[in-house]
């Protein structure tokens, strides 16, 4: 699928916290099947994973890099530091669209208390913007240097223009109970930003309200893009920027069993959706969003690979078969045209001989 006539393929990675390990398995399948990717987008945890894809020289290396990162996320030494609000926990709390898994209004339990229950943290330490971003910044700087973005695939991140941490959180809560919908997310093209704003945009996509401060990009302040268009899941499913960029095929890797995202709005684009065929839940909903251990991460990687290889192999085998048939048809037509020209020249020669 490397000919000039091949379609442009975009890869959209959705948000979902720790379940982002599922993306790693999907990347393995894409690499094995030699599926070309021309542009990438990400929301929440998908923004981090997408950044690694966009800055890697190929999908094999992208999978290798992501696999190593996620193995470290699930290592004992990272989990052992959780009651000190370590960098990796901070990153994944921010990257996750945790709101979807937390019935805060019905239980009367705050987000901070839920997180404290999962990780045995002191609630007072989680009030306000208290999670340390220092190591998160270092991790992003180490993995996603600006020059790598400049030389990498076009990359878009989903962000949500903030009205303040409490207001943002309230907007999501009202959407959960269907009293209103949140605004649409914005999609920032990373390569169009300054070097400093690239970093801020990635941190913005990680900035879950209250737990992290909003990040300034240009003249606006942004937080986690998964909040946008809560009803339609538009912010958490960053397909729009890839369609706007001219992609003919968009592969969407979901991190939930049944997303309500409506693909019918993209009638002129071939959308290939990869969804968990069996339950992606591994326990308590909040723990699945914010809890990280080898068992969960390894199982999600395997599930992501199995689901993706099952779907993508059939789709791209069909595409390749159609391409081969078209190529054969073109060669046959060329041979027929060449034969017709030869016949004409032979007829002209015979006339002259007579």
C-alpha positions as CSV (number, residue, x, y, z in Angstrom):
1,X,0.0,0.0,0.0
2,X,2.8,2.3,-0.7
3,X,1.8,3.5,-4.2
4,X,1.0,7.1,-5.0
5,X,-2.6,6.2,-5.4
6,X,-2.8,4.7,-1.9
7,X,-5.3,6.4,0.5
8,X,-4.2,8.7,3.3
9,X,-4.7,6.9,6.6
10,X,-5.2,8.6,10.0
11,X,-4.9,7.1,13.4
12,X,-7.2,8.4,16.2
13,X,-6.4,7.3,19.8
14,X,-9.2,8.0,22.3
15,X,-8.9,8.7,26.1
16,X,-9.4,6.3,28.9
17,X,-6.6,6.5,31.5
18,X,-4.8,3.2,32.3
19,X,-6.8,1.4,29.6
20,X,-4.5,3.3,27.2
21,X,-2.4,0.1,27.3
22,X,-4.9,-1.2,24.8
23,X,-3.4,1.2,22.3
24,X,0.0,-0.5,22.6
25,X,-1.5,-3.8,21.4
26,X,-3.2,-2.0,18.5
27,X,0.1,-0.5,17.5
28,X,1.7,-3.9,17.4
29,X,-1.1,-5.1,15.1
30,X,-0.7,-2.1,12.8
31,X,3.1,-2.6,12.6
32,X,2.8,-6.4,11.9
33,X,0.3,-5.7,9.1
34,X,2.5,-3.0,7.7
35,X,-0.4,-0.5,7.7
36,X,0.8,3.0,6.7
37,X,-0.2,5.9,9.0
38,X,0.0,9.4,7.6
39,X,-1.4,11.4,10.5
40,X,-2.2,10.9,14.2
41,X,-4.5,12.4,16.7
42,X,-5.0,11.8,20.4
43,X,-7.2,12.7,23.4
44,X,-6.1,12.4,27.0
45,X,-4.0,9.3,27.3
46,X,-4.3,9.0,23.6
47,X,-2.4,12.3,23.3
48,X,0.6,10.8,25.1
49,X,0.5,7.6,23.1
50,X,-0.1,9.5,19.9
51,X,2.9,11.7,20.6
52,X,5.1,8.7,20.7
53,X,3.6,7.4,17.5
54,X,4.1,10.7,15.7
55,X,7.7,11.1,16.8
56,X,8.8,7.5,16.0
57,X,10.4,6.7,12.7
58,X,8.0,3.8,12.0
59,X,5.3,1.8,13.7
60,X,7.6,-0.9,14.8
61,X,9.7,1.6,16.8
62,X,6.5,3.3,18.0
63,X,5.3,0.0,19.4
64,X,8.7,-0.7,21.0
65,X,8.8,2.7,22.6
66,X,5.3,2.6,23.9
67,X,5.7,-1.0,25.2
68,X,8.7,0.1,27.3
69,X,6.9,3.1,28.7
70,X,3.9,1.1,29.7
71,X,5.9,-1.6,31.2
72,X,7.6,1.0,33.4
73,X,4.2,2.4,34.3
74,X,3.2,-0.9,35.6
75,X,6.4,-1.6,37.5
76,X,6.5,-2.2,41.2
77,X,8.8,0.8,41.8
78,X,6.3,3.2,40.2
79,X,3.3,1.8,42.1
80,X,5.3,1.8,45.4
81,X,5.7,5.6,45.2
82,X,1.9,6.2,44.6
83,X,1.3,7.6,48.1
84,X,3.7,10.3,47.3
85,X,1.8,11.4,44.2
86,X,4.6,10.2,41.8
87,X,5.1,11.5,38.3
88,X,3.7,8.6,36.5
89,X,0.5,8.5,38.5
90,X,0.2,12.2,38.0
91,X,0.6,11.8,34.3
92,X,-2.0,9.0,34.0
93,X,-4.5,10.7,36.3
94,X,-4.3,13.8,34.1
95,X,-4.3,11.8,30.8
96,X,-7.3,9.7,31.8
97,X,-10.9,10.9,31.1
98,X,-11.8,9.7,34.6
99,X,-15.1,11.4,34.8
100,X,-16.9,8.8,32.7
101,X,-16.2,6.1,35.3
102,X,-17.2,8.1,38.4
103,X,-20.8,8.4,39.4
104,X,-20.0,11.3,41.7
105,X,-23.5,12.8,41.8
106,X,-25.3,9.6,42.6
107,X,-22.9,8.6,45.4
108,X,-22.1,12.0,46.8
109,X,-18.4,11.2,46.7
110,X,-15.9,13.7,45.3
111,X,-13.3,13.0,42.7
112,X,-10.6,13.6,45.2
113,X,-12.1,11.1,47.7
114,X,-12.5,8.5,44.9
115,X,-8.8,8.8,43.9
116,X,-7.8,8.7,47.5
117,X,-9.7,5.4,48.0
118,X,-8.0,3.8,45.0
119,X,-4.5,4.8,45.9
120,X,-4.7,5.1,49.7
121,X,-3.8,8.8,49.5
122,X,-4.7,11.5,52.0
123,X,-7.6,13.5,50.8
124,X,-6.3,16.9,51.9
125,X,-3.3,16.4,49.6
126,X,-5.6,16.1,46.6
127,X,-7.5,19.3,47.1
128,X,-6.9,21.7,44.3
129,X,-3.9,21.5,41.9
130,X,-1.6,19.5,44.0
131,X,-0.2,16.7,41.7
132,X,3.4,17.5,41.0
133,X,4.0,18.0,37.2
134,X,7.8,18.2,37.4
135,X,8.5,14.6,36.4
136,X,5.7,14.6,33.9
137,X,7.3,17.5,32.1
138,X,10.6,15.7,32.1
139,X,9.1,12.6,30.7
140,X,7.4,14.4,27.9
141,X,10.6,16.4,27.2
142,X,12.6,13.1,27.0
143,X,10.1,11.3,24.7
144,X,8.9,14.1,22.5
145,X,11.5,16.6,21.6
146,X,10.3,19.5,19.3
147,X,12.7,18.5,16.5
148,X,11.1,15.0,16.6
149,X,7.7,16.5,16.1
150,X,9.0,18.7,13.3
151,X,10.3,15.7,11.5
152,X,7.4,13.4,12.4
153,X,3.8,12.7,11.4
154,X,1.2,15.5,11.5
155,X,-0.1,15.3,15.0
156,X,-3.3,16.8,16.6
157,X,-4.3,16.8,20.3
158,X,-7.8,17.4,21.8
159,X,-8.0,20.1,24.4
160,X,-10.8,21.9,26.1
161,X,-10.9,25.7,26.7
162,X,-11.0,26.1,30.4
163,X,-13.4,28.3,32.4
164,X,-11.6,27.4,35.6
165,X,-11.1,24.0,37.3
166,X,-14.3,24.0,39.3
167,X,-16.4,25.3,36.4
168,X,-15.0,22.7,34.1
169,X,-15.8,19.9,36.6
170,X,-19.3,21.2,37.1
171,X,-19.9,21.3,33.4
172,X,-19.0,17.6,33.1
173,X,-21.2,16.7,36.1
174,X,-24.2,18.5,34.6
175,X,-23.5,16.6,31.3
176,X,-23.4,13.3,33.1
177,X,-27.0,13.9,34.4
178,X,-28.0,15.2,31.0
179,X,-28.8,18.7,32.2
180,X,-26.5,20.3,29.6
181,X,-23.8,19.3,27.2
182,X,-20.2,20.6,27.3
183,X,-18.7,22.7,24.6
184,X,-16.8,21.1,21.7
185,X,-13.1,20.5,22.2
186,X,-10.5,22.3,20.2
187,X,-7.9,20.3,18.2
188,X,-4.4,21.8,18.1
189,X,-2.0,20.9,15.3
190,X,1.2,20.3,17.2
191,X,3.6,21.2,14.4
192,X,1.9,24.6,14.0
193,X,2.9,25.6,17.5
194,X,6.1,27.0,18.9
195,X,8.4,24.6,20.7
196,X,7.2,25.9,24.1
197,X,3.6,25.6,23.1
198,X,4.0,22.1,21.9
199,X,4.9,21.1,25.5
200,X,2.0,23.1,26.9
201,X,-0.5,21.6,24.5
202,X,0.5,18.0,25.5
203,X,0.2,19.0,29.2
204,X,-3.1,20.6,28.5
205,X,-4.5,17.4,27.1
206,X,-3.3,15.8,30.4
207,X,-4.8,18.5,32.6
208,X,-7.8,17.0,34.4
209,X,-9.6,19.8,36.1
210,X,-8.9,20.5,39.8
211,X,-6.1,18.0,39.8
212,X,-4.0,19.9,37.3
213,X,-3.8,23.5,36.4
214,X,-5.0,24.6,33.0
215,X,-2.2,25.2,30.5
216,X,-1.8,28.3,28.4
217,X,-1.4,27.9,24.6
218,X,-1.4,31.1,22.8
219,X,-4.0,33.4,24.4
220,X,-6.2,30.6,25.8
221,X,-6.1,28.2,28.7
222,X,-6.9,24.5,28.1
223,X,-7.6,21.3,30.0
224,X,-8.3,17.7,29.2
225,X,-9.9,17.5,25.7
226,X,-12.0,14.4,26.6
227,X,-14.5,16.8,28.3
228,X,-15.7,18.3,25.0
229,X,-19.0,17.4,23.5
230,X,-19.8,15.0,26.3
231,X,-23.0,13.7,24.6
232,X,-21.4,12.9,21.3
233,X,-18.0,12.0,22.7
234,X,-16.5,14.3,20.1
235,X,-13.6,15.6,22.2
236,X,-12.6,12.1,23.3
237,X,-12.8,10.7,19.8
238,X,-10.4,13.0,17.8
239,X,-11.5,12.1,14.2
240,X,-12.4,15.6,13.0
241,X,-8.8,17.0,12.6
242,X,-7.7,13.9,10.6
243,X,-10.7,14.3,8.3
244,X,-9.9,18.0,7.9
245,X,-6.3,17.1,7.1
246,X,-7.5,15.1,4.1
247,X,-7.4,11.5,5.4
248,X,-9.4,9.0,3.4
249,X,-9.4,6.3,6.0
250,X,-9.4,6.9,9.8
251,X,-8.7,4.1,12.2
252,X,-10.2,4.8,15.6
253,X,-9.0,2.8,18.7
254,X,-11.6,3.0,21.4
255,X,-11.0,2.3,25.1
256,X,-14.6,1.4,26.0
257,X,-16.8,-1.5,25.2
258,X,-19.5,0.6,23.5
259,X,-18.8,4.2,22.7
260,X,-21.8,6.3,21.7
261,X,-19.7,8.2,19.2
262,X,-21.6,8.7,15.9
263,X,-19.6,7.9,12.8
264,X,-22.4,8.9,10.5
265,X,-21.2,12.5,10.5
266,X,-18.3,11.4,8.4
267,X,-20.1,9.8,5.5
268,X,-17.4,10.5,2.9
269,X,-14.6,8.9,5.0
270,X,-13.9,5.2,5.6
271,X,-13.9,4.9,9.4
272,X,-12.5,1.7,10.8
273,X,-13.4,1.3,14.5
274,X,-11.4,-1.0,16.8
275,X,-13.4,-1.7,19.9
276,X,-13.0,-4.3,22.7
277,X,-14.9,-7.4,21.6
278,X,-15.1,-8.5,25.2
279,X,-15.3,-6.4,28.4
280,X,-12.4,-4.1,28.9
281,X,-13.2,-3.8,32.6
282,X,-10.7,-5.4,35.0
283,X,-12.3,-4.4,38.3
284,X,-13.6,-1.2,39.9
285,X,-14.2,1.4,37.2
286,X,-12.1,4.0,38.9
287,X,-9.2,1.6,39.4
288,X,-9.4,0.7,35.7
289,X,-9.0,4.4,34.9
290,X,-6.3,5.3,37.5
291,X,-4.8,2.1,38.7
292,X,-1.7,0.6,37.1
293,X,-0.2,-2.8,37.5
294,X,1.5,-5.3,35.3
295,X,-1.5,-7.7,35.2
296,X,-3.9,-5.1,34.0
297,X,-1.5,-3.5,31.6
298,X,-0.4,-6.8,30.1
299,X,-4.0,-8.0,29.7
300,X,-5.0,-4.8,28.0
301,X,-2.0,-4.9,25.6
302,X,-3.0,-8.5,24.6
303,X,-6.6,-7.6,24.2
304,X,-5.7,-4.6,22.1
305,X,-3.6,-6.7,19.8
306,X,-6.1,-9.5,19.5
307,X,-9.0,-7.2,18.7
308,X,-7.0,-5.1,16.2
309,X,-5.4,-8.0,14.3
310,X,-8.9,-9.6,14.0
311,X,-10.4,-6.4,12.5
312,X,-7.4,-4.9,10.6
313,X,-6.2,-8.1,8.9
314,X,-9.6,-8.6,7.2
315,X,-10.0,-5.0,6.2
316,X,-6.5,-4.5,4.8
317,X,-6.3,-7.9,3.2
318,X,-9.4,-6.9,1.3
319,X,-7.9,-3.5,0.4
320,X,-4.7,-5.1,-0.8
321,X,-6.7,-7.6,-2.9
322,X,-8.6,-4.8,-4.5
323,X,-5.4,-2.8,-5.2
324,X,-3.8,-5.8,-6.8
325,X,-6.8,-6.4,-9.0
326,X,-6.8,-2.7,-10.0
327,X,-3.1,-2.9,-10.7
328,X,-3.6,-6.1,-12.8
329,X,-6.4,-4.4,-14.7
330,X,-4.2,-1.4,-15.4
331,X,-1.4,-3.6,-16.7
332,X,-3.8,-5.6,-18.8
333,X,-5.3,-2.4,-20.3
334,X,-1.8,-1.2,-21.0
335,X,-0.9,-4.4,-22.8
336,X,-4.1,-4.2,-24.8
337,X,-3.4,-0.6,-25.7
338,X,0.2,-1.5,-26.7
339,X,-1.1,-4.4,-28.7
340,X,-3.5,-2.2,-30.6
341,X,-0.7,0.2,-31.4
342,X,1.4,-2.6,-32.7
343,X,-1.4,-3.8,-34.8
344,X,-1.9,-0.4,-36.3
345,X,1.8,0.0,-37.1
346,X,1.8,-3.5,-38.7
347,X,-1.2,-2.6,-40.8
348,X,0.5,0.6,-42.0
349,X,3.6,-1.3,-42.9
350,X,1.6,-3.9,-44.9
351,X,0.0,-1.1,-46.9
352,X,3.3,0.4,-47.8
353,X,4.6,-3.0,-49.0
354,X,1.6,-3.4,-51.3
